[in-house]
Amino acid sequence: MANVGIRQTLVGRDRELHELCALLGITSPGSVASADAHVVLLSGDAGVGKTRLLTELRDRAFAEGWQVVAGHCLDFGDSALPFLPVSEVMGRLATDHTGVVERVAEAHRGWPGCSRGGG
């Protein structure tokens, strides 16, 4: 069972966390965000700490006032669901920020996962 309510220290990933924060424009208190934020794909073998790294990144983003929405990837061999993360994110945004979803769907017609309603 997970340690509910216990804060765990991130060990050995300071460089990676700093790089992710810099690429996404998540700043430390008192600094100015970069206007050149990027999209990042984080991948790796099972058990190497991707979720823990992203949890720390999410916590820092929340602390800076960001809204964080997550989508999940599943790998079923040759029948993976490549747009599942986009569909999940759009579905969540459709609940909380309908106008954002409408603008994205309009700008990206025909792109799977960006139909109105996130499906």
C-alpha positions as CSV (number, residue, x, y, z in Angstrom):
1,M,0.0,0.0,0.0
2,A,1.2,3.5,-0.8
3,N,2.4,5.8,2.0
4,V,-0.5,8.2,2.0
5,G,0.3,11.6,3.2
6,I,4.1,10.9,3.5
7,R,6.3,13.2,1.5
8,Q,9.1,11.3,-0.2
9,T,12.4,12.9,-1.3
10,L,13.3,12.6,-4.9
11,V,16.8,11.0,-5.1
12,G,19.2,11.1,-8.0
13,R,17.0,13.0,-10.4
14,D,17.8,16.6,-9.7
15,R,19.4,17.2,-13.1
16,E,16.4,15.6,-15.0
17,L,13.9,17.5,-12.9
18,H,15.7,20.8,-13.5
19,E,15.8,20.2,-17.2
20,L,12.1,19.3,-17.4
21,C,11.2,22.4,-15.4
22,A,13.4,24.6,-17.7
23,L,11.9,23.0,-20.9
24,L,8.3,23.5,-19.8
25,G,8.8,27.0,-18.3
26,I,8.2,26.0,-14.7
27,T,10.2,28.4,-12.7
28,S,11.4,28.4,-9.2
29,P,10.0,31.1,-6.9
30,G,11.3,34.6,-7.8
31,S,12.4,33.7,-11.3
32,V,10.9,34.5,-14.7
33,A,9.4,31.8,-16.9
34,S,10.8,31.2,-20.3
35,A,8.7,32.3,-23.3
36,D,10.1,29.3,-25.2
37,A,8.3,26.4,-23.3
38,H,8.4,23.0,-25.0
39,V,6.6,19.8,-25.2
40,V,8.4,16.8,-23.6
41,L,7.9,13.1,-24.1
42,L,9.2,11.1,-21.1
43,S,9.7,7.4,-21.8
44,G,11.7,4.6,-20.3
45,D,11.6,1.0,-19.0
46,A,9.2,0.0,-16.3
47,G,10.5,0.8,-12.8
48,V,13.1,3.5,-13.7
49,G,11.2,6.3,-11.9
50,K,9.2,8.0,-14.6
51,T,6.1,8.3,-12.4
52,R,8.0,9.6,-9.4
53,L,9.8,12.2,-11.6
54,L,6.5,13.4,-13.1
55,T,4.9,13.5,-9.6
56,E,7.7,15.9,-8.5
57,L,7.3,17.9,-11.7
58,R,3.5,18.1,-11.1
59,D,4.0,19.3,-7.6
60,R,6.3,22.1,-8.7
61,A,3.9,23.1,-11.4
62,F,1.0,23.2,-8.9
63,A,3.2,25.4,-6.6
64,E,3.7,27.8,-9.4
65,G,0.0,28.1,-10.1
66,W,-0.2,25.7,-13.1
67,Q,-3.2,23.5,-13.8
68,V,-2.0,20.0,-14.5
69,V,-3.9,17.4,-16.5
70,A,-2.6,13.9,-17.1
71,G,-3.3,11.3,-19.8
72,H,-2.1,7.7,-19.7
73,C,-0.3,5.5,-22.2
74,L,-1.0,1.9,-22.5
75,D,1.0,-0.6,-24.6
76,F,-0.7,-3.7,-25.8
77,G,2.0,-4.7,-28.2
78,D,0.9,-4.0,-31.8
79,S,-2.5,-2.7,-30.7
80,A,-1.5,0.3,-28.6
81,L,-3.9,3.2,-28.2
82,P,-1.7,6.1,-29.4
83,F,-4.3,8.9,-28.8
84,L,-5.5,7.7,-25.4
85,P,-3.5,10.4,-23.5
86,V,-4.9,13.2,-25.7
87,S,-8.5,11.8,-25.3
88,E,-8.1,11.7,-21.5
89,V,-6.7,15.2,-21.3
90,M,-9.4,16.6,-23.7
91,G,-12.1,14.9,-21.7
92,R,-10.9,16.4,-18.4
93,L,-10.6,19.8,-20.0
94,A,-14.1,19.5,-21.5
95,T,-15.4,19.2,-18.0
96,D,-13.4,22.1,-16.5
97,H,-12.7,24.4,-19.5
98,T,-15.1,23.9,-22.3
99,G,-13.9,27.0,-24.2
100,V,-10.4,25.6,-24.4
101,V,-11.5,22.3,-25.8
102,E,-13.6,24.1,-28.4
103,R,-10.6,26.2,-29.5
104,V,-8.3,23.2,-29.7
105,A,-10.9,21.1,-31.6
106,E,-11.4,24.0,-34.1
107,A,-7.7,24.5,-34.6
108,H,-7.0,20.7,-35.0
109,R,-9.9,19.3,-36.9
110,G,-9.5,15.7,-37.8
111,W,-6.8,15.1,-35.2
112,P,-7.8,12.0,-33.2
113,G,-8.7,12.9,-29.6
114,C,-9.5,16.5,-30.4
115,S,-13.1,16.1,-31.4
116,R,-15.6,18.1,-29.3
117,G,-16.1,16.4,-26.0
118,G,-12.6,14.9,-26.0
119,G,-13.6,11.6,-27.7
